[in-house]
Amino acid sequence: MDIRTEHLTKRFGQQFAVDDVGFSVRAGEVVGFLGPNGAGKTTTMRMICGLTAPDHGQVWLGGELMEPRSVQWRRNIGYLPEADPLYEDMPVLDFLRFGARLQGVPAGLIDKRIAWLVDVCGLGSEKHKRTGELSRGYRQRTGLAFTLVHDPAVLILDEPTTGLDPNQIVEIRALIKELGKTKTVVFSTHILSEAEAVCDRMLIINKGKLVAEGTPEQLRGKGLGGLIYAVRISGAQPDEIMAALEMLPHVTSVVRGPAEGSFEVHMGSPGAESISAACSAHGWAIGELRTVEHRLEDVFRDATLN
């Protein structure tokens, strides 16, 4: 089931939390929603779920326009907020059974559904504990199982790996990737490596605005953040070479590389010829001059530092 938003806008007081955001997510796609803290990720996700009313804009789910307070709309979506939505005095199995009844799962299917969730979310060893007795990792697994209990077509996951240890993070990432084979998944994170490991496509939001989107390969492409040249130059002191490179047109930054005489030159437009010409004018020898692929960290920084 696909998701489409148009002109989503939400303001709290005089501040825009979300400002004219529009995007689409195809059925069966895993999309990472990235941005700094306070960028508007959670507000956008809550508007998709129908939990926060937009001031302006629309959300479509499977081609249907969202209707306020629609029960059927919410049953098509599984939403996992960043704070685990657990009743801490309830045993895990009772909590999942409560969720199944709440979401209208037919009584004859509840036990079978819960058994599957316990297995797929790795809750077998903890299923008889109260949720308040669970470790952070198992709390997150239980929250995810609760989100899946009614077999929604769309999953909206807000920072699903926050607070987990490295092994738990790997397991939750693998589970999200597996779920993405049959469901539409949007999950927010500010961890670039996590998004790259799991998602088919990324959306980057900053100060309430969508500032970039695409596959990891597209975002690392030359169209966003200019170009990066790896150069190795000999014939002068590194400080002198670096100063000369920084003076070239369209250079945004120069970073020293690990090897002697090596630099990364970040430019807003193609500039290999200007680098070559500067070296020739100074009588310096070029040992290497090539373009390099952007790191996602560079793309994220370029998109959000403004």
C-alpha positions in Angstrom: 0.0 0.0 0.0 1.6 3.3 -1.1 1.8 6.5 0.8 1.6 10.0 -0.7 1.7 13.4 1.0 1.2 16.8 -0.5 2.0 20.2 1.1 2.0 18.8 4.7 2.3 21.8 7.0 2.2 22.0 10.8 2.9 25.0 13.0 3.2 25.2 16.8 2.8 28.8 17.8 5.0 30.8 15.4 7.3 28.0 14.5 6.9 25.7 11.6 7.5 22.1 12.7 6.7 20.9 9.1 6.7 23.2 6.2 5.1 22.2 2.9 6.4 18.6 2.8 5.4 16.3 0.0 6.7 12.9 -0.9 5.6 9.4 -1.9 6.6 5.9 -0.8 5.8 2.9 -3.0 4.2 -0.3 -1.7 6.9 -2.7 -0.5 9.5 0.0 -0.2 11.7 0.7 2.9 12.3 4.4 3.2 14.6 6.1 5.8 13.4 9.4 7.1 16.5 11.3 8.2 17.2 14.7 9.8 18.7 16.3 12.8 16.9 16.3 16.1 14.0 18.7 15.9 13.9 18.6 12.1 10.2 17.6 12.0 10.4 13.8 11.5 8.1 12.8 14.3 5.5 15.4 13.5 5.4 14.3 9.9 5.1 10.6 10.8 2.3 11.4 13.3 0.4 13.3 10.6 0.7 10.3 8.3 -0.8 8.1 11.0 -3.6 10.5 11.6 -2.5 11.2 15.2 -1.7 14.9 14.6 -3.9 17.0 12.3 -2.0 19.0 9.7 -2.7 22.7 9.4 -2.6 22.3 5.7 -2.0 19.5 3.2 -3.2 16.0 2.5 -2.2 12.3 3.0 -3.2 9.5 0.8 -2.9 5.8 1.7 -3.4 3.3 -1.2 -5.0 6.1 -3.2 -7.5 7.0 -0.5 -7.5 10.5 1.0 -7.1 10.4 4.8 -10.3 11.1 6.8 -9.9 12.5 10.3 -10.5 9.9 13.0 -10.9 7.1 10.5 -10.6 3.8 12.3 -10.0 1.9 9.1 -7.2 4.2 8.1 -5.4 3.6 11.4 -5.9 -0.2 11.0 -3.9 0.0 7.8 -1.0 1.5 9.7 1.3 0.2 12.4 3.0 3.0 14.3 5.8 2.5 16.7 6.6 5.8 18.6 10.1 6.4 19.9 8.9 5.9 23.5 7.8 2.3 23.9 4.0 2.2 24.2 3.9 -0.5 26.9 1.5 -1.2 29.8 4.3 -2.2 32.3 2.1 -4.3 34.6 0.9 -6.6 31.8 2.7 -9.8 30.8 4.0 -9.7 27.2 1.4 -12.2 25.9 -1.5 -10.4 27.6 -0.2 -7.1 26.2 -0.1 -8.5 22.6 -3.5 -10.2 23.1 -4.9 -6.8 24.3 -3.5 -5.2 21.1 -5.0 -7.8 18.9 -8.5 -7.3 20.4 -8.1 -3.5 20.2 -7.3 -3.7 16.5 -10.2 -6.0 15.7 -8.2 -9.2 15.0 -10.8 -12.0 14.8 -10.8 -14.0 18.0 -10.0 -17.3 16.2 -6.8 -15.9 14.8 -5.4 -14.1 17.8 -3.4 -17.0 19.3 -1.9 -18.0 16.0 -1.0 -14.4 15.3 0.7 -13.9 18.7 2.7 -17.1 18.3 4.0 -15.9 15.0 4.9 -12.5 16.5 6.7 -14.1 19.5 8.8 -16.1 17.0 9.5 -13.4 14.4 10.3 -10.7 17.1 12.5 -13.1 19.2 10.3 -12.9 22.3 10.2 -16.6 23.2 12.4 -16.4 26.3 10.7 -13.3 27.6 7.0 -13.8 26.7 5.8 -14.6 30.3 7.5 -11.6 31.9 5.7 -8.3 32.6 6.7 -5.7 30.0 8.0 -3.5 32.8 10.6 -6.2 33.7 12.0 -6.3 30.1 15.4 -5.0 29.0 15.5 -2.0 26.6 16.0 -4.4 23.7 13.1 -6.6 24.5 10.9 -3.7 25.3 11.6 -2.5 21.7 10.9 -5.9 20.3 7.6 -6.1 22.2 6.6 -2.6 21.0 7.3 -3.7 17.4 5.3 -6.9 17.9 2.4 -4.8 19.2 2.7 -2.6 16.1 2.5 -5.7 13.9 -0.3 -7.5 15.7 -3.0 -6.6 13.2 -0.9 -7.2 10.2 -0.9 -3.6 8.9 0.1 -2.9 5.3 2.2 0.2 6.3 4.7 0.5 9.2 5.7 3.9 10.6 8.7 3.4 13.0 10.1 6.3 14.9 13.8 5.8 15.9 13.2 2.0 16.2 16.8 1.2 17.4 17.2 4.0 19.9 18.9 2.7 23.1 19.7 -0.8 21.8 23.1 -2.4 22.0 25.0 -3.2 18.7 23.8 -6.8 18.5 20.2 -5.7 19.1 20.5 -3.0 16.5 21.6 -5.5 13.9 18.7 -7.8 14.7 16.1 -5.1 14.5 17.6 -3.8 11.2 17.4 -7.3 9.8 13.8 -7.6 10.9 12.8 -4.3 9.3 14.5 -5.3 6.1 12.5 -8.6 6.1 9.2 -6.8 6.8 9.9 -4.5 3.9 9.5 -7.4 1.5 5.8 -7.4 2.1 5.0 -4.1 3.7 5.6 -0.4 3.1 8.0 0.8 5.8 9.0 4.4 6.8 11.4 4.7 9.7 13.1 7.7 11.1 16.7 7.9 12.2 19.6 10.3 12.4 22.1 7.5 12.0 23.2 7.4 8.3 24.8 4.0 8.5 21.5 2.5 9.7 19.5 4.0 6.9 22.0 2.9 4.3 22.0 -0.6 5.7 18.3 -1.0 5.6 16.5 1.4 3.3 15.8 1.5 -0.5 15.5 5.2 -0.5 16.1 8.2 1.9 14.3 11.4 2.6 16.2 14.1 4.4 14.3 16.8 6.3 15.7 19.9 7.9 13.9 22.7 9.8 10.6 21.3 8.7 11.4 21.2 4.9 12.3 18.2 2.7 15.8 19.1 1.5 16.9 15.9 -0.3 15.6 12.5 -1.4 16.8 9.5 -3.4 18.6 6.2 -3.2 21.9 6.1 -1.3 23.7 6.0 -4.6 21.7 9.0 -6.0 22.4 11.0 -2.8 26.1 10.3 -3.2 26.0 11.3 -6.8 27.4 14.5 -8.2 24.1 16.4 -8.2 24.0 17.1 -4.5 26.8 18.9 -2.6 29.0 19.5 -5.6 32.1 17.5 -6.4 35.0 16.1 -4.4 38.4 15.7 -6.0 41.2 13.6 -4.5 44.5 15.1 -5.4 48.2 14.4 -4.6 50.6 17.2 -5.2 54.3 17.6 -4.6 56.7 20.5 -5.0 55.8 22.7 -2.0 54.9 22.6 1.7 51.4 21.2 2.4 50.2 24.5 4.0 51.2 26.4 0.8 49.5 23.9 -1.5 46.4 23.9 0.7 46.2 27.8 0.7 46.5 27.8 -3.1 43.7 25.2 -3.5 41.4 27.1 -1.1 41.8 30.2 -3.4 40.4 28.5 -6.5 37.0 29.4 -7.8 34.0 27.3 -6.5 36.1 25.6 -3.8 34.0 25.2 -0.6 36.6 23.4 1.5 40.0 21.6 1.4 40.8 18.7 3.7 44.2 17.1 4.1 44.4 13.4 3.2 46.2 10.6 5.1 49.1 10.4 2.6 51.8 13.0 2.2 50.7 15.7 -0.2 47.2 14.4 -0.5 44.0 16.5 -0.3 40.3 16.4 -0.8 39.0 19.4 -2.6 35.3 20.1 -2.3 33.9 22.2 -5.2 30.5 23.6 -6.1 31.0 22.9 -9.8 33.5 21.0 -12.0 37.1 22.2 -11.3 39.7 19.6 -12.3 41.0 22.0 -15.0 41.5 24.8 -12.5 43.3 22.5 -10.1 45.6 21.4 -12.9 46.2 24.9 -14.0 47.1 26.1 -10.5 49.6 23.3 -10.1 51.2 24.1 -13.5 51.4 27.8 -12.7 53.3 27.0 -9.4 55.5 24.3 -11.0 54.0 21.6 -8.8 53.7 18.0 -9.9 50.3 16.2 -9.8 50.6 12.6 -8.7 46.8 12.0 -8.7 43.7 13.9 -9.7 40.3 12.1 -9.6 36.8 12.6 -8.6 35.5 10.6 -5.6 32.0 9.5 -4.6 30.4 11.6 -1.9 30.1 10.1 1.6 26.6 10.2 2.9 27.9 12.2 5.8 28.9 14.9 3.4 25.5 14.9 1.7 23.7 15.0 5.0 25.9 17.9 6.3 25.4 19.8 3.0 21.7 19.4 3.2 21.2 20.2 6.8 23.8 22.8 7.8 22.0 26.0 6.7 
